[in-house]
Amino acid sequence: MRKYDDEYKQSAVKKIHDGQSVASVSRELGVAESLLHNWKRQVSERSSDADKETLALKKQIRELEMERDILKKAALIFGKSV
């Protein structure tokens, strides 16, 4: 069984928090998804309330940016067909 240092684990979890899916990080790093979920849970348990709030806000920003991009594309499509 391979051993991973804390820096490697934190780097993997950061990729997930930055918006990459667990599946894509798993493929990229060659690490089982279940192991990534465990690392993510461990990091979450050690995080302060401020860190948790920051992560939640970053997730909300990503979602809003995605919605904005969809609306921009829709406006272009409907603007051309009118």
HTML snippet that shows the backbone in 3Dmol.js (N, CA, C, O; Angstrom):
<script src="https://3Dmol.org/build/3Dmol-min.js"></script>
<div id="view" style="width:600px;height:400px;position:relative"></div>
<script>
const pdb = `
ATOM      1  N   MET A   1       0.843  -1.183   0.000  1.00  0.00           N
ATOM      2  CA  MET A   1       0.000   0.000   0.000  1.00  0.00           C
ATOM      3  C   MET A   1       0.887   1.245   0.000  1.00  0.00           C
ATOM      4  O   MET A   1       1.859   1.339   0.749  1.00  0.00           O
ATOM      5  N   ARG A   2       0.525   2.193  -0.859  1.00  0.00           N
ATOM      6  CA  ARG A   2       1.315   3.425  -0.957  1.00  0.00           C
ATOM      7  C   ARG A   2       0.991   4.362   0.193  1.00  0.00           C
ATOM      8  O   ARG A   2      -0.133   4.403   0.694  1.00  0.00           O
ATOM      9  N   LYS A   3       2.000   5.104   0.592  1.00  0.00           N
ATOM     10  CA  LYS A   3       1.826   6.140   1.617  1.00  0.00           C
ATOM     11  C   LYS A   3       1.904   7.495   0.928  1.00  0.00           C
ATOM     12  O   LYS A   3       2.752   7.719   0.065  1.00  0.00           O
ATOM     13  N   TYR A   4       1.017   8.386   1.317  1.00  0.00           N
ATOM     14  CA  TYR A   4       0.989   9.728   0.748  1.00  0.00           C
ATOM     15  C   TYR A   4       1.250  10.727   1.873  1.00  0.00           C
ATOM     16  O   TYR A   4       0.686  10.615   2.961  1.00  0.00           O
ATOM     17  N   ASP A   5       2.114  11.707   1.594  1.00  0.00           N
ATOM     18  CA  ASP A   5       2.386  12.701   2.631  1.00  0.00           C
ATOM     19  C   ASP A   5       1.255  13.728   2.679  1.00  0.00           C
ATOM     20  O   ASP A   5       0.443  13.818   1.758  1.00  0.00           O
ATOM     21  N   ASP A   6       1.214  14.493   3.756  1.00  0.00           N
ATOM     22  CA  ASP A   6       0.130  15.464   3.955  1.00  0.00           C
ATOM     23  C   ASP A   6       0.072  16.506   2.847  1.00  0.00           C
ATOM     24  O   ASP A   6      -1.013  16.927   2.446  1.00  0.00           O
ATOM     25  N   GLU A   7       1.226  16.922   2.354  1.00  0.00           N
ATOM     26  CA  GLU A   7       1.262  17.928   1.291  1.00  0.00           C
ATOM     27  C   GLU A   7       0.579  17.404   0.023  1.00  0.00           C
ATOM     28  O   GLU A   7      -0.154  18.138  -0.640  1.00  0.00           O
ATOM     29  N   TYR A   8       0.820  16.146  -0.304  1.00  0.00           N
ATOM     30  CA  TYR A   8       0.214  15.522  -1.483  1.00  0.00           C
ATOM     31  C   TYR A   8      -1.307  15.448  -1.300  1.00  0.00           C
ATOM     32  O   TYR A   8      -2.067  15.761  -2.217  1.00  0.00           O
ATOM     33  N   LYS A   9      -1.737  15.033  -0.115  1.00  0.00           N
ATOM     34  CA  LYS A   9      -3.165  14.927   0.169  1.00  0.00           C
ATOM     35  C   LYS A   9      -3.841  16.290   0.080  1.00  0.00           C
ATOM     36  O   LYS A   9      -4.917  16.419  -0.503  1.00  0.00           O
ATOM     37  N   GLN A  10      -3.202  17.312   0.666  1.00  0.00           N
ATOM     38  CA  GLN A  10      -3.783  18.658   0.638  1.00  0.00           C
ATOM     39  C   GLN A  10      -3.857  19.194  -0.784  1.00  0.00           C
ATOM     40  O   GLN A  10      -4.814  19.880  -1.143  1.00  0.00           O
ATOM     41  N   SER A  11      -2.859  18.886  -1.587  1.00  0.00           N
ATOM     42  CA  SER A  11      -2.859  19.313  -2.982  1.00  0.00           C
ATOM     43  C   SER A  11      -4.016  18.667  -3.745  1.00  0.00           C
ATOM     44  O   SER A  11      -4.685  19.321  -4.545  1.00  0.00           O
ATOM     45  N   ALA A  12      -4.242  17.389  -3.492  1.00  0.00           N
ATOM     46  CA  ALA A  12      -5.342  16.681  -4.154  1.00  0.00           C
ATOM     47  C   ALA A  12      -6.692  17.256  -3.737  1.00  0.00           C
ATOM     48  O   ALA A  12      -7.567  17.465  -4.576  1.00  0.00           O
ATOM     49  N   VAL A  13      -6.858  17.508  -2.453  1.00  0.00           N
ATOM     50  CA  VAL A  13      -8.120  18.052  -1.947  1.00  0.00           C
ATOM     51  C   VAL A  13      -8.325  19.475  -2.469  1.00  0.00           C
ATOM     52  O   VAL A  13      -9.456  19.874  -2.745  1.00  0.00           O
ATOM     53  N   LYS A  14      -7.251  20.237  -2.604  1.00  0.00           N
ATOM     54  CA  LYS A  14      -7.360  21.599  -3.138  1.00  0.00           C
ATOM     55  C   LYS A  14      -7.910  21.576  -4.563  1.00  0.00           C
ATOM     56  O   LYS A  14      -8.713  22.430  -4.937  1.00  0.00           O
ATOM     57  N   LYS A  15      -7.477  20.600  -5.351  1.00  0.00           N
ATOM     58  CA  LYS A  15      -7.991  20.476  -6.719  1.00  0.00           C
ATOM     59  C   LYS A  15      -9.502  20.272  -6.700  1.00  0.00           C
ATOM     60  O   LYS A  15     -10.223  20.833  -7.524  1.00  0.00           O
ATOM     61  N   ILE A  16      -9.972  19.466  -5.755  1.00  0.00           N
ATOM     62  CA  ILE A  16     -11.411  19.215  -5.640  1.00  0.00           C
ATOM     63  C   ILE A  16     -12.129  20.487  -5.211  1.00  0.00           C
ATOM     64  O   ILE A  16     -13.177  20.831  -5.757  1.00  0.00           O
ATOM     65  N   HIS A  17     -11.564  21.179  -4.236  1.00  0.00           N
ATOM     66  CA  HIS A  17     -12.186  22.421  -3.759  1.00  0.00           C
ATOM     67  C   HIS A  17     -12.152  23.518  -4.820  1.00  0.00           C
ATOM     68  O   HIS A  17     -12.989  24.421  -4.814  1.00  0.00           O
ATOM     69  N   ASP A  18     -11.182  23.436  -5.728  1.00  0.00           N
ATOM     70  CA  ASP A  18     -11.090  24.432  -6.800  1.00  0.00           C
ATOM     71  C   ASP A  18     -12.036  24.130  -7.956  1.00  0.00           C
ATOM     72  O   ASP A  18     -12.074  24.866  -8.942  1.00  0.00           O
ATOM     73  N   GLY A  19     -12.803  23.040  -7.833  1.00  0.00           N
ATOM     74  CA  GLY A  19     -13.838  22.793  -8.829  1.00  0.00           C
ATOM     75  C   GLY A  19     -13.675  21.542  -9.660  1.00  0.00           C
ATOM     76  O   GLY A  19     -14.593  21.180 -10.396  1.00  0.00           O
ATOM     77  N   GLN A  20     -12.540  20.866  -9.571  1.00  0.00           N
ATOM     78  CA  GLN A  20     -12.391  19.622 -10.310  1.00  0.00           C
ATOM     79  C   GLN A  20     -13.220  18.534  -9.636  1.00  0.00           C
ATOM     80  O   GLN A  20     -13.377  18.533  -8.415  1.00  0.00           O
ATOM     81  N   SER A  21     -13.741  17.620 -10.424  1.00  0.00           N
ATOM     82  CA  SER A  21     -14.511  16.532  -9.843  1.00  0.00           C
ATOM     83  C   SER A  21     -13.578  15.526  -9.184  1.00  0.00           C
ATOM     84  O   SER A  21     -12.400  15.427  -9.528  1.00  0.00           O
ATOM     85  N   VAL A  22     -14.124  14.788  -8.238  1.00  0.00           N
ATOM     86  CA  VAL A  22     -13.338  13.757  -7.562  1.00  0.00           C
ATOM     87  C   VAL A  22     -12.868  12.730  -8.589  1.00  0.00           C
ATOM     88  O   VAL A  22     -11.734  12.256  -8.524  1.00  0.00           O
ATOM     89  N   ALA A  23     -13.736  12.392  -9.529  1.00  0.00           N
ATOM     90  CA  ALA A  23     -13.388  11.402 -10.561  1.00  0.00           C
ATOM     91  C   ALA A  23     -12.205  11.874 -11.408  1.00  0.00           C
ATOM     92  O   ALA A  23     -11.307  11.086 -11.707  1.00  0.00           O
ATOM     93  N   SER A  24     -12.197  13.149 -11.796  1.00  0.00           N
ATOM     94  CA  SER A  24     -11.099  13.631 -12.647  1.00  0.00           C
ATOM     95  C   SER A  24      -9.788  13.706 -11.871  1.00  0.00           C
ATOM     96  O   SER A  24      -8.726  13.409 -12.419  1.00  0.00           O
ATOM     97  N   VAL A  25      -9.853  14.099 -10.601  1.00  0.00           N
ATOM     98  CA  VAL A  25      -8.641  14.133  -9.771  1.00  0.00           C
ATOM     99  C   VAL A  25      -8.137  12.710  -9.561  1.00  0.00           C
ATOM    100  O   VAL A  25      -6.931  12.464  -9.566  1.00  0.00           O
ATOM    101  N   SER A  26      -9.056  11.785  -9.379  1.00  0.00           N
ATOM    102  CA  SER A  26      -8.693  10.374  -9.200  1.00  0.00           C
ATOM    103  C   SER A  26      -7.938   9.853 -10.419  1.00  0.00           C
ATOM    104  O   SER A  26      -6.901   9.205 -10.284  1.00  0.00           O
ATOM    105  N   ARG A  27      -8.462  10.139 -11.601  1.00  0.00           N
ATOM    106  CA  ARG A  27      -7.799   9.702 -12.837  1.00  0.00           C
ATOM    107  C   ARG A  27      -6.445  10.388 -13.008  1.00  0.00           C
ATOM    108  O   ARG A  27      -5.454   9.756 -13.372  1.00  0.00           O
ATOM    109  N   GLU A  28      -6.424  11.686 -12.739  1.00  0.00           N
ATOM    110  CA  GLU A  28      -5.196  12.464 -12.918  1.00  0.00           C
ATOM    111  C   GLU A  28      -4.073  11.962 -12.013  1.00  0.00           C
ATOM    112  O   GLU A  28      -2.927  11.849 -12.448  1.00  0.00           O
ATOM    113  N   LEU A  29      -4.401  11.661 -10.758  1.00  0.00           N
ATOM    114  CA  LEU A  29      -3.378  11.288  -9.791  1.00  0.00           C
ATOM    115  C   LEU A  29      -3.207   9.781  -9.628  1.00  0.00           C
ATOM    116  O   LEU A  29      -2.245   9.325  -9.008  1.00  0.00           O
ATOM    117  N   GLY A  30      -4.137   9.011 -10.182  1.00  0.00           N
ATOM    118  CA  GLY A  30      -4.062   7.569 -10.030  1.00  0.00           C
ATOM    119  C   GLY A  30      -4.364   7.118  -8.605  1.00  0.00           C
ATOM    120  O   GLY A  30      -3.771   6.162  -8.105  1.00  0.00           O
ATOM    121  N   VAL A  31      -5.294   7.821  -7.959  1.00  0.00           N
ATOM    122  CA  VAL A  31      -5.681   7.532  -6.581  1.00  0.00           C
ATOM    123  C   VAL A  31      -7.160   7.164  -6.582  1.00  0.00           C
ATOM    124  O   VAL A  31      -7.946   7.761  -7.317  1.00  0.00           O
ATOM    125  N   ALA A  32      -7.543   6.193  -5.769  1.00  0.00           N
ATOM    126  CA  ALA A  32      -8.940   5.767  -5.698  1.00  0.00           C
ATOM    127  C   ALA A  32      -9.839   6.904  -5.235  1.00  0.00           C
ATOM    128  O   ALA A  32      -9.457   7.704  -4.380  1.00  0.00           O
ATOM    129  N   GLU A  33     -11.037   6.968  -5.807  1.00  0.00           N
ATOM    130  CA  GLU A  33     -11.990   8.010  -5.428  1.00  0.00           C
ATOM    131  C   GLU A  33     -12.322   7.938  -3.946  1.00  0.00           C
ATOM    132  O   GLU A  33     -12.453   8.970  -3.288  1.00  0.00           O
ATOM    133  N   SER A  34     -12.461   6.724  -3.417  1.00  0.00           N
ATOM    134  CA  SER A  34     -12.797   6.574  -1.995  1.00  0.00           C
ATOM    135  C   SER A  34     -11.713   7.189  -1.106  1.00  0.00           C
ATOM    136  O   SER A  34     -12.009   7.773  -0.063  1.00  0.00           O
ATOM    137  N   LEU A  35     -10.466   7.049  -1.527  1.00  0.00           N
ATOM    138  CA  LEU A  35      -9.367   7.633  -0.766  1.00  0.00           C
ATOM    139  C   LEU A  35      -9.438   9.161  -0.801  1.00  0.00           C
ATOM    140  O   LEU A  35      -9.191   9.822   0.207  1.00  0.00           O
ATOM    141  N   LEU A  36      -9.771   9.710  -1.955  1.00  0.00           N
ATOM    142  CA  LEU A  36      -9.918  11.161  -2.076  1.00  0.00           C
ATOM    143  C   LEU A  36     -11.064  11.669  -1.198  1.00  0.00           C
ATOM    144  O   LEU A  36     -10.952  12.720  -0.568  1.00  0.00           O
ATOM    145  N   HIS A  37     -12.164  10.917  -1.161  1.00  0.00           N
ATOM    146  CA  HIS A  37     -13.285  11.320  -0.300  1.00  0.00           C
ATOM    147  C   HIS A  37     -12.855  11.305   1.167  1.00  0.00           C
ATOM    148  O   HIS A  37     -13.238  12.190   1.931  1.00  0.00           O
ATOM    149  N   ASN A  38     -12.061  10.307   1.565  1.00  0.00           N
ATOM    150  CA  ASN A  38     -11.558  10.256   2.945  1.00  0.00           C
ATOM    151  C   ASN A  38     -10.675  11.459   3.248  1.00  0.00           C
ATOM    152  O   ASN A  38     -10.810  12.081   4.302  1.00  0.00           O
ATOM    153  N   TRP A  39      -9.773  11.786   2.327  1.00  0.00           N
ATOM    154  CA  TRP A  39      -8.881  12.937   2.525  1.00  0.00           C
ATOM    155  C   TRP A  39      -9.688  14.216   2.638  1.00  0.00           C
ATOM    156  O   TRP A  39      -9.409  15.066   3.483  1.00  0.00           O
ATOM    157  N   LYS A  40     -10.692  14.348   1.780  1.00  0.00           N
ATOM    158  CA  LYS A  40     -11.535  15.546   1.787  1.00  0.00           C
ATOM    159  C   LYS A  40     -12.256  15.672   3.126  1.00  0.00           C
ATOM    160  O   LYS A  40     -12.338  16.767   3.683  1.00  0.00           O
ATOM    161  N   ARG A  41     -12.773  14.575   3.642  1.00  0.00           N
ATOM    162  CA  ARG A  41     -13.463  14.576   4.934  1.00  0.00           C
ATOM    163  C   ARG A  41     -12.500  14.947   6.057  1.00  0.00           C
ATOM    164  O   ARG A  41     -12.857  15.715   6.951  1.00  0.00           O
ATOM    165  N   GLN A  42     -11.282  14.406   6.017  1.00  0.00           N
ATOM    166  CA  GLN A  42     -10.285  14.709   7.043  1.00  0.00           C
ATOM    167  C   GLN A  42      -9.919  16.190   7.038  1.00  0.00           C
ATOM    168  O   GLN A  42      -9.801  16.807   8.096  1.00  0.00           O
ATOM    169  N   VAL A  43      -9.741  16.751   5.861  1.00  0.00           N
ATOM    170  CA  VAL A  43      -9.412  18.170   5.753  1.00  0.00           C
ATOM    171  C   VAL A  43     -10.576  19.008   6.277  1.00  0.00           C
ATOM    172  O   VAL A  43     -10.368  20.007   6.966  1.00  0.00           O
ATOM    173  N   SER A  44     -11.789  18.603   5.952  1.00  0.00           N
ATOM    174  CA  SER A  44     -12.970  19.337   6.408  1.00  0.00           C
ATOM    175  C   SER A  44     -13.081  19.320   7.926  1.00  0.00           C
ATOM    176  O   SER A  44     -13.447  20.325   8.536  1.00  0.00           O
ATOM    177  N   GLU A  45     -12.768  18.185   8.536  1.00  0.00           N
ATOM    178  CA  GLU A  45     -12.850  18.078   9.992  1.00  0.00           C
ATOM    179  C   GLU A  45     -11.827  18.971  10.686  1.00  0.00           C
ATOM    180  O   GLU A  45     -12.071  19.461  11.789  1.00  0.00           O
ATOM    181  N   ARG A  46     -10.685  19.182  10.041  1.00  0.00           N
ATOM    182  CA  ARG A  46      -9.626  20.006  10.632  1.00  0.00           C
ATOM    183  C   ARG A  46      -9.793  21.491  10.318  1.00  0.00           C
ATOM    184  O   ARG A  46      -9.111  22.329  10.908  1.00  0.00           O
ATOM    185  N   SER A  47     -10.691  21.819   9.397  1.00  0.00           N
ATOM    186  CA  SER A  47     -10.853  23.205   8.957  1.00  0.00           C
ATOM    187  C   SER A  47     -11.575  24.039  10.007  1.00  0.00           C
ATOM    188  O   SER A  47     -12.428  23.547  10.745  1.00  0.00           O
ATOM    189  N   SER A  48     -11.210  25.300  10.048  1.00  0.00           N
ATOM    190  CA  SER A  48     -11.895  26.238  10.937  1.00  0.00           C
ATOM    191  C   SER A  48     -13.204  26.683  10.277  1.00  0.00           C
ATOM    192  O   SER A  48     -13.443  26.408   9.101  1.00  0.00           O
ATOM    193  N   ASP A  49     -14.034  27.361  11.039  1.00  0.00           N
ATOM    194  CA  ASP A  49     -15.295  27.872  10.498  1.00  0.00           C
ATOM    195  C   ASP A  49     -15.042  28.843   9.351  1.00  0.00           C
ATOM    196  O   ASP A  49     -15.784  28.852   8.368  1.00  0.00           O
ATOM    197  N   ALA A  50     -14.000  29.659   9.471  1.00  0.00           N
ATOM    198  CA  ALA A  50     -13.681  30.616   8.413  1.00  0.00           C
ATOM    199  C   ALA A  50     -13.279  29.884   7.132  1.00  0.00           C
ATOM    200  O   ALA A  50     -13.662  30.288   6.034  1.00  0.00           O
ATOM    201  N   ASP A  51     -12.504  28.806   7.278  1.00  0.00           N
ATOM    202  CA  ASP A  51     -12.112  28.021   6.101  1.00  0.00           C
ATOM    203  C   ASP A  51     -13.331  27.393   5.438  1.00  0.00           C
ATOM    204  O   ASP A  51     -13.443  27.377   4.212  1.00  0.00           O
ATOM    205  N   LYS A  52     -14.242  26.876   6.257  1.00  0.00           N
ATOM    206  CA  LYS A  52     -15.455  26.251   5.714  1.00  0.00           C
ATOM    207  C   LYS A  52     -16.315  27.283   4.986  1.00  0.00           C
ATOM    208  O   LYS A  52     -16.881  27.000   3.929  1.00  0.00           O
ATOM    209  N   GLU A  53     -16.405  28.471   5.559  1.00  0.00           N
ATOM    210  CA  GLU A  53     -17.190  29.531   4.921  1.00  0.00           C
ATOM    211  C   GLU A  53     -16.548  29.948   3.597  1.00  0.00           C
ATOM    212  O   GLU A  53     -17.244  30.183   2.609  1.00  0.00           O
ATOM    213  N   THR A  54     -15.225  30.039   3.587  1.00  0.00           N
ATOM    214  CA  THR A  54     -14.511  30.388   2.358  1.00  0.00           C
ATOM    215  C   THR A  54     -14.773  29.358   1.271  1.00  0.00           C
ATOM    216  O   THR A  54     -15.029  29.721   0.123  1.00  0.00           O
ATOM    217  N   LEU A  55     -14.711  28.077   1.619  1.00  0.00           N
ATOM    218  CA  LEU A  55     -14.980  27.019   0.647  1.00  0.00           C
ATOM    219  C   LEU A  55     -16.411  27.106   0.120  1.00  0.00           C
ATOM    220  O   LEU A  55     -16.644  26.949  -1.078  1.00  0.00           O
ATOM    221  N   ALA A  56     -17.361  27.354   1.009  1.00  0.00           N
ATOM    222  CA  ALA A  56     -18.758  27.468   0.591  1.00  0.00           C
ATOM    223  C   ALA A  56     -18.950  28.651  -0.352  1.00  0.00           C
ATOM    224  O   ALA A  56     -19.679  28.549  -1.339  1.00  0.00           O
ATOM    225  N   LEU A  57     -18.301  29.768  -0.052  1.00  0.00           N
ATOM    226  CA  LEU A  57     -18.413  30.944  -0.915  1.00  0.00           C
ATOM    227  C   LEU A  57     -17.765  30.708  -2.275  1.00  0.00           C
ATOM    228  O   LEU A  57     -18.292  31.143  -3.299  1.00  0.00           O
ATOM    229  N   LYS A  58     -16.623  30.020  -2.288  1.00  0.00           N
ATOM    230  CA  LYS A  58     -15.977  29.705  -3.562  1.00  0.00           C
ATOM    231  C   LYS A  58     -16.861  28.806  -4.415  1.00  0.00           C
ATOM    232  O   LYS A  58     -16.946  28.979  -5.631  1.00  0.00           O
ATOM    233  N   LYS A  59     -17.519  27.843  -3.770  1.00  0.00           N
ATOM    234  CA  LYS A  59     -18.424  26.955  -4.501  1.00  0.00           C
ATOM    235  C   LYS A  59     -19.582  27.754  -5.088  1.00  0.00           C
ATOM    236  O   LYS A  59     -19.978  27.542  -6.234  1.00  0.00           O
ATOM    237  N   GLN A  60     -20.121  28.678  -4.288  1.00  0.00           N
ATOM    238  CA  GLN A  60     -21.225  29.505  -4.767  1.00  0.00           C
ATOM    239  C   GLN A  60     -20.781  30.387  -5.937  1.00  0.00           C
ATOM    240  O   GLN A  60     -21.540  30.573  -6.888  1.00  0.00           O
ATOM    241  N   ILE A  61     -19.590  30.920  -5.880  1.00  0.00           N
ATOM    242  CA  ILE A  61     -19.068  31.742  -6.973  1.00  0.00           C
ATOM    243  C   ILE A  61     -18.962  30.913  -8.249  1.00  0.00           C
ATOM    244  O   ILE A  61     -19.359  31.368  -9.322  1.00  0.00           O
ATOM    245  N   ARG A  62     -18.421  29.684  -8.135  1.00  0.00           N
ATOM    246  CA  ARG A  62     -18.310  28.816  -9.314  1.00  0.00           C
ATOM    247  C   ARG A  62     -19.674  28.551  -9.937  1.00  0.00           C
ATOM    248  O   ARG A  62     -19.827  28.596 -11.158  1.00  0.00           O
ATOM    249  N   GLU A  63     -20.669  28.272  -9.086  1.00  0.00           N
ATOM    250  CA  GLU A  63     -22.013  28.000  -9.583  1.00  0.00           C
ATOM    251  C   GLU A  63     -22.607  29.224 -10.276  1.00  0.00           C
ATOM    252  O   GLU A  63     -23.215  29.104 -11.339  1.00  0.00           O
ATOM    253  N   LEU A  64     -22.433  30.395  -9.678  1.00  0.00           N
ATOM    254  CA  LEU A  64     -22.963  31.616 -10.273  1.00  0.00           C
ATOM    255  C   LEU A  64     -22.271  31.952 -11.595  1.00  0.00           C
ATOM    256  O   LEU A  64     -22.915  32.417 -12.535  1.00  0.00           O
ATOM    257  N   GLU A  65     -20.964  31.717 -11.663  1.00  0.00           N
ATOM    258  CA  GLU A  65     -20.239  31.955 -12.907  1.00  0.00           C
ATOM    259  C   GLU A  65     -20.735  31.016 -14.003  1.00  0.00           C
ATOM    260  O   GLU A  65     -20.866  31.417 -15.160  1.00  0.00           O
ATOM    261  N   MET A  66     -21.010  29.766 -13.636  1.00  0.00           N
ATOM    262  CA  MET A  66     -21.513  28.813 -14.603  1.00  0.00           C
ATOM    263  C   MET A  66     -22.899  29.241 -15.104  1.00  0.00           C
ATOM    264  O   MET A  66     -23.172  29.174 -16.303  1.00  0.00           O
ATOM    265  N   GLU A  67     -23.767  29.677 -14.197  1.00  0.00           N
ATOM    266  CA  GLU A  67     -25.090  30.159 -14.582  1.00  0.00           C
ATOM    267  C   GLU A  67     -24.979  31.374 -15.500  1.00  0.00           C
ATOM    268  O   GLU A  67     -25.702  31.476 -16.491  1.00  0.00           O
ATOM    269  N   ARG A  68     -24.076  32.290 -15.170  1.00  0.00           N
ATOM    270  CA  ARG A  68     -23.872  33.490 -15.986  1.00  0.00           C
ATOM    271  C   ARG A  68     -23.453  33.109 -17.399  1.00  0.00           C
ATOM    272  O   ARG A  68     -23.965  33.653 -18.377  1.00  0.00           O
ATOM    273  N   ASP A  69     -22.513  32.167 -17.496  1.00  0.00           N
ATOM    274  CA  ASP A  69     -22.028  31.740 -18.811  1.00  0.00           C
ATOM    275  C   ASP A  69     -23.137  31.104 -19.638  1.00  0.00           C
ATOM    276  O   ASP A  69     -23.221  31.323 -20.847  1.00  0.00           O
ATOM    277  N   ILE A  70     -23.987  30.320 -18.986  1.00  0.00           N
ATOM    278  CA  ILE A  70     -25.116  29.694 -19.691  1.00  0.00           C
ATOM    279  C   ILE A  70     -26.072  30.772 -20.204  1.00  0.00           C
ATOM    280  O   ILE A  70     -26.543  30.707 -21.339  1.00  0.00           O
ATOM    281  N   LEU A  71     -26.350  31.756 -19.360  1.00  0.00           N
ATOM    282  CA  LEU A  71     -27.256  32.832 -19.778  1.00  0.00           C
ATOM    283  C   LEU A  71     -26.670  33.657 -20.918  1.00  0.00           C
ATOM    284  O   LEU A  71     -27.405  34.083 -21.810  1.00  0.00           O
ATOM    285  N   LYS A  72     -25.365  33.888 -20.902  1.00  0.00           N
ATOM    286  CA  LYS A  72     -24.721  34.626 -21.993  1.00  0.00           C
ATOM    287  C   LYS A  72     -24.879  33.870 -23.307  1.00  0.00           C
ATOM    288  O   LYS A  72     -25.205  34.460 -24.337  1.00  0.00           O
ATOM    289  N   LYS A  73     -24.643  32.557 -23.263  1.00  0.00           N
ATOM    290  CA  LYS A  73     -24.776  31.746 -24.476  1.00  0.00           C
ATOM    291  C   LYS A  73     -26.214  31.733 -24.972  1.00  0.00           C
ATOM    292  O   LYS A  73     -26.464  31.820 -26.174  1.00  0.00           O
ATOM    293  N   ALA A  74     -27.158  31.622 -24.041  1.00  0.00           N
ATOM    294  CA  ALA A  74     -28.573  31.625 -24.420  1.00  0.00           C
ATOM    295  C   ALA A  74     -28.954  32.959 -25.060  1.00  0.00           C
ATOM    296  O   ALA A  74     -29.691  32.987 -26.046  1.00  0.00           O
ATOM    297  N   ALA A  75     -28.459  34.053 -24.507  1.00  0.00           N
ATOM    298  CA  ALA A  75     -28.769  35.374 -25.066  1.00  0.00           C
ATOM    299  C   ALA A  75     -28.224  35.505 -26.480  1.00  0.00           C
ATOM    300  O   ALA A  75     -28.871  36.094 -27.345  1.00  0.00           O
ATOM    301  N   LEU A  76     -27.037  34.959 -26.717  1.00  0.00           N
ATOM    302  CA  LEU A  76     -26.472  35.002 -28.069  1.00  0.00           C
ATOM    303  C   LEU A  76     -27.292  34.174 -29.033  1.00  0.00           C
ATOM    304  O   LEU A  76     -27.537  34.599 -30.163  1.00  0.00           O
ATOM    305  N   ILE A  77     -27.720  32.996 -28.605  1.00  0.00           N
ATOM    306  CA  ILE A  77     -28.509  32.117 -29.478  1.00  0.00           C
ATOM    307  C   ILE A  77     -29.842  32.749 -29.807  1.00  0.00           C
ATOM    308  O   ILE A  77     -30.231  32.803 -30.974  1.00  0.00           O
ATOM    309  N   PHE A  78     -30.556  33.233 -28.788  1.00  0.00           N
ATOM    310  CA  PHE A  78     -31.875  33.805 -29.027  1.00  0.00           C
ATOM    311  C   PHE A  78     -31.797  35.167 -29.705  1.00  0.00           C
ATOM    312  O   PHE A  78     -32.716  35.560 -30.423  1.00  0.00           O
ATOM    313  N   GLY A  79     -30.717  35.876 -29.483  1.00  0.00           N
ATOM    314  CA  GLY A  79     -30.539  37.169 -30.141  1.00  0.00           C
ATOM    315  C   GLY A  79     -30.354  37.029 -31.640  1.00  0.00           C
ATOM    316  O   GLY A  79     -30.793  37.889 -32.404  1.00  0.00           O
ATOM    317  N   LYS A  80     -29.705  35.947 -32.071  1.00  0.00           N
ATOM    318  CA  LYS A  80     -29.472  35.719 -33.499  1.00  0.00           C
ATOM    319  C   LYS A  80     -30.730  35.209 -34.216  1.00  0.00           C
ATOM    320  O   LYS A  80     -30.922  35.479 -35.402  1.00  0.00           O
ATOM    321  N   SER A  81     -31.580  34.476 -33.498  1.00  0.00           N
ATOM    322  CA  SER A  81     -32.736  33.862 -34.160  1.00  0.00           C
ATOM    323  C   SER A  81     -33.940  34.782 -34.252  1.00  0.00           C
ATOM    324  O   SER A  81     -34.943  34.426 -34.871  1.00  0.00           O
ATOM    325  N   VAL A  82     -33.859  35.953 -33.649  1.00  0.00           N
ATOM    326  CA  VAL A  82     -35.014  36.870 -33.652  1.00  0.00           C
ATOM    327  C   VAL A  82     -35.058  37.671 -34.910  1.00  0.00           C
ATOM    328  O   VAL A  82     -35.957  38.492 -35.088  1.00  0.00           O
TER     329      VAL A  82
END
`;
const viewer = $3Dmol.createViewer("view");
viewer.addModel(pdb, "pdb");
viewer.setStyle({}, {cartoon: {color: "spectrum"}});
viewer.zoomTo();
viewer.render();
</script>
